[in-house]
Amino acid sequence: MQTLYFKVMTPIYSARPLVPEEQADLMAFLQEAESRQQPQWRTQIVLLIALALCGGFVALTGFVWRDRVTSVRRALVERARGLGARV
């Protein structure tokens, strides 16, 4: 707690080191945070929400542009027929 391990911290904290009371408070906070029970399902819930949103966006784009492929193909076929090519 008295050594600055990162060079980025040196210009900021070298003139103002933590006093013993601040060090004790920080250590107490870190010990309390370590002993706290962590939620078990948070990552899985976020993953399921992300997959559901992805599926929703895929379904939405499929619905909005459902005629795009056929309209592009139709235009290509008509252009090919106009040039005399056989399809």
C-alpha positions, -999 to +999 in steps of 0.1 A: +000+000+000+030+023+003+047+014-030+034+027-063+036-003-087+024+015-118+043+043-134+011+061-144+003+066-107+037+081-098+031+117-109-003+118-092+003+100-059+040+105-052+034+139-036+003+127-017+008+091-003-019+074+016-018+080+053-021+050+076-058+057+083-066+057+046-046+025+041-065+008+069-099+020+054-089+007+020-078-026+033-110-030+053-130-022+021-111-047+000-115-075+026-152-068+029-156-069-009-137-101-011-159-118+015-191-108-002-212-134-020-210-129-057-241-134-078-240-167-096-262-162-127-253-126-138-231-137-167-256-163-179-285-138-178-265-112-197-256-138-223-292-150-227-304-114-231-277-107-257-287-139-277-324-130-275-317-094-288-295-108-316-322-133-326-348-104-325-326-082-347-321-111-372-358-118-373-366-081-377-342-076-406-355-108-422-390-094-420-382-059-432-360-071-462-378-103-470-384-094-507-349-080-512-333-112-526-362-120-549-364-084-562-326-083-569-327-117-586-358-107-606-340-076-619-309-096-628-330-122-647-349-095-666-317-078-675-302-111-687-333-118-708-331-084-723-295-090-735-306-123-751-290-146-726-309-178-718-319-185-682 
